[in-house]
Amino acid sequence: MHGTQTSKIPPLDLAQKSEEITVLLRVRLGHEILESGLKSLRIDSLIGSALTLSAANKFLASRINQIFIDDVEACAQQAFSDVEKLTVTVVERSYQRHTSLPTNVVPLIPAHVVPPAASAPSPLPDAATLRTSAGMVEGSPINRRHTFERFVVANGNRMAHAAAVQMAETLCEDQQDYSPLYVYGETGHGKTHLLHAMVLTLREQQPDARVLYFTAERFRYEFADACKTNRVQDFDASIRSLDILLVDDLEYVRGEKSELAFSNILHHLLDAGKRVVVASSRTPHQIDQLSERMRARLQSGLVVSVSTMDCAHRRAFLQHRHAEKQGANPSFVIPDDIVDVLAEKLSNGREIESAINRIYLGWQITRTVPDLQSIEIAIRDLIADVELSRVKIEDILRLVSRHFAVSRQDILSQRRHRTVVRPRQVGMYLAKHLTQRSLPEIGRRFGDRDHTTVLHAIRKIDKEINEKPQFKDEVLYLKRQLQKA
């Protein structure tokens, strides 16, 4: 640092602080977000109370400053108690794997970091991201962990998975398949995982294939940069030379010029017999900015959905990720009843990944088997249930008693006649969905019952809601009454 008083913290301590920030970011944002961009951050300097981080390029620096700056700053202030100002800049540097960093630049995600007390290396592939490119166009990050082997197949995503595998494995064959492949579904259910898996398979099986994957946000950035630098023709030629183009989050291709450029590229590739894969949270009909011609072209191939995970799928996903963690640490165990609770409470793959990472991190620190109380605390902020704090179990008991014409005393008793059991189970179900009470606490409030009894009641009511529309309406009516109170 020319003419600047740098921090007196020794390099080793700075590296330790760097590792601390890594752990805090992983807990705060989750593994996937960390790997998709924040991993490129480096600690450049700590000068007084001003901490400077650098990103790999302008795009990442802009993304961090716009979206994640508060999170990064909060984690930095936890690691460095005297930090008052955080700056994220771009510093030109080499990113070759074996090129050493300057002595004053400490990686935010050091290559040597190993989780505390890990008994064996993870069996998963290197979690670092990679990028595809085409000429002057650089694609979005690909997560190496998003392989077909790690994709948990279920009824709701079976067709999308089969289509993605087939297209990835037959790219260079002469047969004309169902291009474009259009995959849609809610966030967190595996669309991006499938696209990343296709790229990874193609790189392994067809290393000479010209492949480009980017998000709509990345496309807009690259196209805008080409317009500013008068390189639109080069940009267009780079993408038109591809064998396969994969586009994520199509609904965010916005702006008249961006939409027209993307439409022209799409039509050119398809007319030339090239493959196109598109993912979106909406069907082509639901994306208003699409022209009729483009909408029709997207629907001319195969449109498949990645459906919302049901409880069985979430449980299978949890068991798969649990088994992966056990591959690294065989002594890490999540009891079956905890897996059941997580499957009931969480709603998609991203929430499950985040929950497993939090539980695993807690286990690494305490080395104790997770219990229901610690799990409830760990995942509470993952559950977007805005009505939780407004309803009390006493309100539920009062309403259920009145609605089913059964006394509160009978509901809390040990009686097992169906005229009593049904109201009791409905009450437990409502308590689970409308309060922040843990399953053991709900059991205690409903006559000192075990948490497994509560879980059985919740599953039974869930099953009947799915099978009996009239009963579903009745339960929804009770929910509305409680939420209005």
C-alpha positions as CSV (number, residue, x, y, z in Angstrom):
1,M,0.0,0.0,0.0
2,H,1.7,3.2,-1.2
3,G,1.8,5.7,1.5
4,T,-1.0,4.1,3.5
5,Q,-0.9,2.7,7.1
6,T,-2.1,-0.9,6.8
7,S,-3.5,-3.1,9.6
8,K,-1.0,-4.4,12.1
9,I,-2.8,-7.8,12.2
10,P,-0.3,-10.5,11.2
11,P,-1.1,-12.4,7.9
12,L,-2.0,-15.6,9.8
13,D,-4.5,-13.8,12.0
14,L,-6.0,-12.2,8.9
15,A,-6.3,-15.6,7.3
16,Q,-8.1,-16.9,10.4
17,K,-10.4,-13.9,10.3
18,S,-11.1,-14.7,6.7
19,E,-12.1,-18.2,7.6
20,E,-14.4,-16.8,10.3
21,I,-16.2,-14.6,7.7
22,T,-16.5,-17.6,5.4
23,V,-18.4,-19.6,8.1
24,L,-20.6,-16.6,9.0
25,L,-21.5,-16.0,5.3
26,R,-22.3,-19.7,4.8
27,V,-24.6,-19.8,7.7
28,R,-26.3,-16.5,6.8
29,L,-26.8,-17.0,3.1
30,G,-26.4,-20.8,2.5
31,H,-23.9,-22.8,0.6
32,E,-25.4,-22.2,-2.9
33,I,-25.3,-18.4,-2.8
34,L,-21.7,-18.5,-1.3
35,E,-20.5,-20.7,-4.1
36,S,-22.3,-18.8,-6.9
37,G,-20.4,-15.5,-6.6
38,L,-19.2,-14.5,-3.1
39,K,-16.5,-17.2,-3.2
40,S,-14.5,-14.9,-5.5
41,L,-14.1,-12.2,-2.8
42,R,-10.7,-11.5,-1.4
43,I,-9.6,-9.5,1.6
44,D,-7.2,-6.8,0.2
45,S,-6.6,-4.7,3.2
46,L,-7.7,-3.6,6.7
47,I,-6.7,0.0,7.1
48,G,-7.8,1.4,10.5
49,S,-11.6,0.7,10.6
50,A,-11.9,0.4,6.8
51,L,-12.0,-3.1,5.3
52,T,-11.5,-3.5,1.5
53,L,-12.6,-6.6,-0.3
54,S,-12.1,-7.2,-4.1
55,A,-14.3,-9.2,-6.5
56,A,-13.2,-11.1,-9.6
57,N,-14.9,-8.7,-12.1
58,K,-17.2,-5.7,-12.3
59,F,-20.3,-7.8,-12.7
60,L,-19.7,-9.6,-9.4
61,A,-18.7,-6.4,-7.6
62,S,-21.9,-4.8,-8.8
63,R,-24.1,-7.8,-7.8
64,I,-22.5,-7.9,-4.3
65,N,-22.9,-4.1,-3.8
66,Q,-26.5,-4.2,-4.9
67,I,-27.8,-7.4,-3.2
68,F,-25.4,-8.8,-0.6
69,I,-23.5,-5.8,0.8
70,D,-25.4,-5.7,4.1
71,D,-24.9,-9.4,4.6
72,V,-21.1,-9.2,3.9
73,E,-20.8,-6.1,6.1
74,A,-22.6,-7.7,9.0
75,C,-20.3,-10.8,8.8
76,A,-17.2,-8.7,8.5
77,Q,-18.2,-6.7,11.6
78,Q,-18.7,-9.9,13.5
79,A,-15.2,-11.0,12.6
80,F,-13.5,-7.5,12.9
81,S,-15.2,-5.7,15.8
82,D,-13.6,-2.4,14.8
83,V,-14.7,-2.4,11.2
84,E,-16.9,0.6,10.4
85,K,-16.6,0.8,6.7
86,L,-16.7,-1.9,4.0
87,T,-15.7,-1.4,0.4
88,V,-16.1,-4.0,-2.4
89,T,-14.0,-3.1,-5.5
90,V,-12.5,-4.9,-8.5
91,V,-8.8,-5.7,-8.6
92,E,-7.1,-7.0,-11.7
93,R,-5.4,-10.3,-10.9
94,S,-4.7,-13.7,-12.3
95,Y,-7.1,-16.6,-11.5
96,Q,-5.0,-19.5,-12.8
97,R,-5.3,-22.3,-10.3
98,H,-1.7,-22.5,-9.3
99,T,-0.9,-18.7,-9.4
100,S,-0.1,-17.5,-5.9
101,L,-1.8,-14.3,-4.7
102,P,0.2,-11.3,-3.6
103,T,1.3,-11.4,0.0
104,N,-1.1,-8.6,1.0
105,V,-4.2,-10.4,-0.5
106,V,-5.9,-13.0,1.6
107,P,-8.5,-15.3,0.0
108,L,-11.9,-14.9,1.7
109,I,-12.4,-18.6,1.0
110,P,-9.0,-20.1,1.6
111,A,-8.2,-23.3,-0.4
112,H,-6.9,-25.1,2.7
113,V,-10.0,-24.6,4.9
114,V,-11.3,-27.9,6.3
115,P,-14.3,-28.1,8.5
116,P,-13.4,-28.5,12.2
117,A,-12.7,-32.1,13.3
118,A,-13.7,-33.6,9.9
119,S,-12.8,-37.3,10.0
120,A,-12.7,-37.8,6.2
121,P,-12.7,-35.7,3.0
122,S,-16.1,-35.2,1.4
123,P,-17.0,-37.7,-1.3
124,L,-18.6,-34.9,-3.3
125,P,-16.8,-33.3,-6.3
126,D,-14.9,-30.1,-5.9
127,A,-17.5,-27.5,-4.9
128,A,-15.8,-24.7,-6.7
129,T,-17.8,-23.1,-9.6
130,L,-16.8,-23.1,-13.2
131,R,-17.9,-21.0,-16.2
132,T,-18.7,-21.6,-19.8
133,S,-17.8,-19.1,-22.5
134,A,-18.3,-18.4,-26.2
135,G,-15.9,-16.1,-27.8
136,M,-16.2,-12.8,-26.0
137,V,-19.2,-13.9,-23.9
138,E,-18.7,-15.3,-20.5
139,G,-21.4,-17.4,-18.9
140,S,-22.8,-17.6,-15.4
141,P,-21.2,-19.7,-12.7
142,I,-21.9,-23.5,-12.7
143,N,-21.9,-25.3,-9.4
144,R,-19.9,-28.5,-9.6
145,R,-22.1,-30.1,-7.0
146,H,-25.1,-29.9,-9.3
147,T,-24.7,-33.2,-11.0
148,F,-27.3,-35.6,-12.2
149,E,-26.2,-38.1,-9.5
150,R,-27.2,-35.6,-6.8
151,F,-30.5,-34.7,-8.3
152,V,-33.2,-36.5,-6.3
153,V,-35.8,-37.9,-8.7
154,A,-39.5,-38.1,-7.8
155,N,-42.8,-38.1,-9.6
156,G,-43.0,-34.4,-9.9
157,N,-39.6,-34.0,-11.7
158,R,-39.1,-37.4,-13.4
159,M,-39.9,-36.2,-16.9
160,A,-37.8,-33.1,-16.7
161,H,-34.9,-35.1,-15.4
162,A,-35.2,-37.7,-18.2
163,A,-35.4,-35.0,-20.9
164,A,-32.4,-33.2,-19.5
165,V,-30.3,-36.4,-19.3
166,Q,-31.3,-37.5,-22.9
167,M,-30.4,-34.1,-24.4
168,A,-27.1,-33.9,-22.6
169,E,-26.1,-37.4,-23.7
170,T,-27.2,-37.2,-27.3
171,L,-26.0,-33.6,-28.2
172,C,-23.6,-34.7,-31.0
173,E,-25.9,-37.3,-32.5
174,D,-27.7,-36.6,-35.8
175,Q,-31.2,-37.3,-34.5
176,Q,-33.4,-34.2,-34.1
177,D,-34.8,-34.2,-30.6
178,Y,-37.3,-32.0,-28.7
179,S,-35.3,-28.7,-28.8
180,P,-36.1,-26.3,-27.4
181,L,-36.5,-27.9,-24.0
182,Y,-38.4,-25.6,-21.7
183,V,-38.4,-26.4,-17.9
184,Y,-40.7,-24.5,-15.6
185,G,-41.5,-24.6,-11.9
186,E,-41.3,-22.7,-8.6
187,T,-38.0,-21.5,-7.2
188,G,-36.0,-24.0,-5.2
189,H,-37.3,-27.2,-6.9
190,G,-34.4,-28.1,-9.2
191,K,-34.5,-26.2,-12.5
192,T,-31.1,-24.7,-12.1
193,H,-29.7,-28.0,-10.8
194,L,-30.8,-29.7,-14.0
195,L,-29.2,-27.1,-16.3
196,H,-25.9,-27.2,-14.4
197,A,-26.0,-31.0,-14.5
198,M,-26.4,-30.8,-18.3
199,V,-23.3,-28.6,-18.6
200,L,-21.2,-30.8,-16.4
201,T,-22.2,-33.9,-18.3
202,L,-21.5,-32.2,-21.7
203,R,-18.0,-31.1,-20.5
204,E,-17.2,-34.6,-19.4
205,Q,-18.7,-36.6,-22.4
206,Q,-18.4,-34.0,-25.2
207,P,-15.4,-31.7,-24.2
208,D,-15.3,-30.2,-27.7
209,A,-18.9,-29.2,-27.7
210,R,-19.5,-25.4,-27.8
211,V,-21.7,-24.9,-24.7
212,L,-22.9,-21.7,-23.0
213,Y,-25.0,-21.3,-19.8
214,F,-26.1,-18.0,-18.4
215,T,-28.9,-16.5,-16.4
216,A,-31.1,-13.8,-18.0
217,E,-29.4,-11.3,-15.7
218,R,-26.0,-12.3,-17.1
219,F,-27.3,-12.1,-20.7
220,R,-28.6,-8.5,-20.1
221,Y,-25.2,-7.5,-18.6
222,E,-23.2,-9.0,-21.4
223,F,-25.4,-7.6,-24.1
224,A,-25.4,-4.1,-22.5
225,D,-21.6,-4.3,-22.3
226,A,-21.4,-5.2,-26.0
227,C,-23.6,-2.3,-26.9
228,K,-21.5,0.2,-24.9
229,T,-18.3,-1.1,-26.6
230,N,-19.7,-1.4,-30.1
231,R,-19.2,-5.1,-30.2
232,V,-22.8,-6.3,-30.8
233,Q,-21.8,-8.1,-34.0
234,D,-19.1,-10.0,-32.1
235,F,-21.5,-10.8,-29.3
236,D,-24.1,-12.1,-31.7
237,A,-21.6,-14.2,-33.7
238,S,-20.2,-15.7,-30.4
239,I,-23.5,-17.0,-29.3
240,R,-24.7,-18.1,-32.8
241,S,-21.6,-20.4,-33.1
242,L,-22.8,-22.6,-30.1
243,D,-23.9,-26.2,-30.2
244,I,-26.2,-25.7,-27.2
245,L,-27.4,-22.6,-25.3
246,L,-28.9,-22.9,-21.8
247,V,-30.7,-19.9,-20.3
248,D,-32.0,-19.7,-16.7
249,D,-34.7,-17.3,-15.4
250,L,-36.0,-16.4,-18.8
251,E,-38.7,-14.1,-17.3
252,Y,-35.9,-11.6,-16.4
253,V,-34.9,-11.0,-20.1
254,R,-36.3,-7.5,-20.1
255,G,-35.8,-4.4,-22.1
256,E,-36.8,-3.9,-25.7
257,K,-33.3,-4.3,-27.1
258,S,-32.4,-7.3,-24.9
259,E,-35.6,-9.1,-25.8
260,L,-35.1,-8.5,-29.5
261,A,-31.5,-9.7,-29.4
262,F,-32.4,-12.8,-27.5
263,S,-35.3,-13.6,-29.8
264,N,-33.1,-13.3,-32.9
265,I,-30.5,-15.6,-31.3
266,L,-33.1,-18.2,-30.3
267,H,-34.6,-18.4,-33.7
268,H,-31.2,-18.6,-35.4
269,L,-30.0,-21.4,-33.2
270,L,-33.2,-23.4,-33.6
271,D,-33.3,-22.8,-37.4
272,A,-29.7,-24.1,-37.6
273,G,-30.6,-27.3,-35.7
274,K,-28.8,-26.3,-32.5
275,R,-30.1,-27.2,-29.1
276,V,-31.7,-24.7,-26.7
277,V,-32.7,-25.3,-23.1
278,V,-34.7,-22.7,-21.2
279,A,-35.7,-22.6,-17.5
280,S,-38.3,-20.2,-15.9
281,S,-40.6,-20.0,-12.9
282,R,-43.4,-19.4,-15.4
283,T,-44.8,-21.1,-18.5
284,P,-44.3,-19.3,-21.9
285,H,-47.9,-18.2,-21.8
286,Q,-47.4,-16.5,-18.4
287,I,-44.4,-14.3,-19.5
288,D,-46.1,-11.2,-20.8
289,Q,-43.1,-9.7,-22.6
290,L,-42.6,-12.6,-25.0
291,S,-43.7,-12.0,-28.6
292,E,-46.3,-14.4,-30.0
293,R,-43.6,-15.8,-32.4
294,M,-41.2,-16.4,-29.6
295,R,-43.8,-17.9,-27.3
296,A,-44.8,-20.3,-30.1
297,R,-41.2,-21.2,-30.8
298,L,-40.5,-22.1,-27.1
299,Q,-43.6,-24.3,-27.1
300,S,-42.6,-26.1,-30.3
301,G,-40.2,-28.5,-28.5
302,L,-40.9,-30.0,-25.1
303,V,-42.4,-28.1,-22.2
304,V,-42.0,-29.9,-18.8
305,S,-42.6,-28.9,-15.3
306,V,-40.7,-29.4,-12.1
307,S,-43.6,-29.7,-9.6
308,T,-43.7,-28.5,-6.1
309,M,-42.1,-31.1,-3.7
310,D,-44.6,-33.2,-1.7
311,C,-43.7,-34.4,1.7
312,A,-42.3,-37.8,0.5
313,H,-40.1,-36.0,-2.0
314,R,-38.8,-33.6,0.7
315,R,-38.1,-36.5,3.0
316,A,-36.1,-38.4,0.3
317,F,-34.2,-35.1,-0.5
318,L,-33.3,-34.8,3.2
319,Q,-32.2,-38.4,3.5
320,H,-30.0,-38.0,0.4
321,R,-28.3,-34.8,1.7
322,H,-28.0,-36.4,5.2
323,A,-26.2,-39.4,3.7
324,E,-23.8,-37.0,1.9
325,K,-22.8,-35.4,5.2
326,Q,-22.4,-38.8,6.8
327,G,-19.9,-39.6,3.9
328,A,-17.7,-36.9,5.3
329,N,-18.4,-37.6,9.0
330,P,-20.0,-41.0,9.7
331,S,-20.8,-40.0,13.3
332,F,-23.1,-37.2,12.1
333,V,-26.7,-38.4,12.6
334,I,-30.1,-36.8,12.3
335,P,-32.7,-38.9,14.0
336,D,-35.6,-40.1,11.9
337,D,-38.2,-38.1,13.8
338,I,-36.1,-34.9,13.1
339,V,-36.1,-35.8,9.4
340,D,-39.9,-36.1,9.6
341,V,-40.2,-32.7,11.2
342,L,-38.0,-31.1,8.6
343,A,-39.9,-32.7,5.8
344,E,-43.2,-31.4,7.2
345,K,-41.9,-27.8,7.9
346,L,-39.7,-27.0,4.9
347,S,-41.0,-26.5,1.4
348,N,-38.3,-26.7,-1.2
349,G,-34.8,-27.9,-2.0
350,R,-33.0,-24.6,-1.2
351,E,-34.6,-24.5,2.3
352,I,-33.6,-28.1,2.9
353,E,-30.0,-27.5,1.8
354,S,-29.8,-24.5,4.1
355,A,-31.3,-26.4,7.0
356,I,-29.0,-29.3,6.6
357,N,-26.0,-27.0,6.4
358,R,-27.1,-25.2,9.6
359,I,-27.6,-28.4,11.5
360,Y,-24.3,-29.8,10.3
361,L,-22.5,-26.7,11.3
362,G,-24.1,-26.8,14.8
363,W,-23.1,-30.4,15.1
364,Q,-19.5,-29.6,14.2
365,I,-19.4,-27.1,17.0
366,T,-21.3,-29.1,19.7
367,R,-20.9,-32.7,18.6
368,T,-24.3,-33.5,20.0
369,V,-27.2,-35.2,18.3
370,P,-29.8,-32.6,17.0
371,D,-33.0,-32.5,19.1
372,L,-36.4,-31.0,18.3
373,Q,-35.8,-27.8,20.2
374,S,-32.5,-27.0,18.4
375,I,-34.1,-27.8,15.0
376,E,-37.1,-25.5,15.6
377,I,-34.7,-22.7,16.4
378,A,-32.4,-23.4,13.4
379,I,-35.1,-23.4,10.8
380,R,-37.5,-20.8,12.2
381,D,-36.5,-18.0,9.8
382,L,-36.8,-20.4,6.8
383,I,-40.6,-20.7,7.4
384,A,-42.5,-17.7,5.9
385,D,-45.6,-18.0,8.0
386,V,-46.7,-14.5,8.8
387,E,-49.5,-15.5,11.0
388,L,-47.5,-17.6,13.5
389,S,-47.3,-15.1,16.4
390,R,-51.0,-14.1,16.3
391,V,-52.6,-17.4,17.3
392,K,-52.4,-19.1,20.7
393,I,-53.0,-22.7,21.5
394,E,-55.7,-21.6,24.0
395,D,-57.5,-20.0,21.1
396,I,-57.3,-23.2,19.1
397,L,-58.6,-25.3,21.9
398,R,-61.6,-22.9,22.4
399,L,-62.5,-22.8,18.7
400,V,-62.1,-26.6,18.2
401,S,-64.2,-27.4,21.3
402,R,-67.0,-25.1,20.1
403,H,-66.9,-26.2,16.4
404,F,-66.9,-30.0,17.2
405,A,-69.2,-29.7,20.2
406,V,-66.8,-31.5,22.5
407,S,-65.5,-30.2,25.8
408,R,-62.0,-28.9,26.3
409,Q,-61.6,-31.4,29.1
410,D,-62.3,-34.3,26.7
411,I,-59.8,-33.0,24.1
412,L,-57.1,-33.0,26.8
413,S,-58.1,-36.3,28.3
414,Q,-56.9,-39.8,27.4
415,R,-60.2,-40.7,25.7
416,R,-59.8,-42.3,22.3
417,H,-63.3,-42.3,20.9
418,R,-63.4,-40.9,17.4
419,T,-65.7,-38.1,18.4
420,V,-62.8,-36.8,20.6
421,V,-59.8,-38.0,18.6
422,R,-60.8,-36.1,15.4
423,P,-61.1,-32.6,17.1
424,R,-57.9,-33.3,19.1
425,Q,-56.0,-34.1,15.9
426,V,-57.4,-31.1,14.1
427,G,-56.3,-28.9,17.0
428,M,-52.8,-30.3,16.9
429,Y,-52.7,-29.7,13.1
430,L,-53.8,-26.1,13.5
431,A,-51.2,-25.5,16.3
432,K,-48.4,-26.8,14.1
433,H,-49.4,-24.5,11.2
434,L,-50.5,-21.4,13.1
435,T,-48.1,-21.1,16.1
436,Q,-44.4,-21.2,16.7
437,R,-44.7,-24.0,19.3
438,S,-42.5,-27.0,18.9
439,L,-44.0,-30.5,18.5
440,P,-43.1,-31.5,22.1
441,E,-44.7,-28.3,23.4
442,I,-47.9,-28.9,21.3
443,G,-48.0,-32.4,22.8
444,R,-47.7,-31.1,26.3
445,R,-50.5,-28.5,25.7
446,F,-52.8,-31.2,24.3
447,G,-52.8,-33.5,27.4
448,D,-49.1,-34.3,27.9
449,R,-48.8,-36.3,24.7
450,D,-45.6,-37.4,23.1
451,H,-44.3,-35.4,20.0
452,T,-44.7,-38.6,17.9
453,T,-48.4,-38.5,18.6
454,V,-48.5,-34.9,17.4
455,L,-46.6,-35.9,14.2
456,H,-49.0,-38.7,13.6
457,A,-52.0,-36.4,14.0
458,I,-50.5,-33.8,11.6
459,R,-49.9,-36.5,8.9
460,K,-53.3,-38.0,9.3
461,I,-55.0,-34.6,8.9
462,D,-52.8,-33.7,5.9
463,K,-53.8,-37.0,4.3
464,E,-57.5,-36.4,4.8
465,I,-57.2,-32.8,3.5
466,N,-55.7,-34.1,0.3
467,E,-58.4,-36.9,-0.1
468,K,-61.6,-35.1,1.1
469,P,-62.3,-31.7,-0.4
470,Q,-65.2,-31.1,2.1
471,F,-62.9,-31.7,5.1
472,K,-60.3,-29.4,3.5
473,D,-62.8,-26.6,3.4
474,E,-63.7,-27.2,7.0
475,V,-60.1,-27.0,8.2
476,L,-59.5,-23.8,6.0
477,Y,-62.6,-22.3,7.6
478,L,-61.2,-22.9,11.1
479,K,-57.8,-21.4,10.0
480,R,-59.5,-18.3,8.8
481,Q,-61.5,-18.0,12.0
482,L,-58.4,-18.1,14.1
483,Q,-56.5,-15.7,11.9
484,K,-59.3,-13.2,12.0
485,A,-59.5,-13.3,15.8
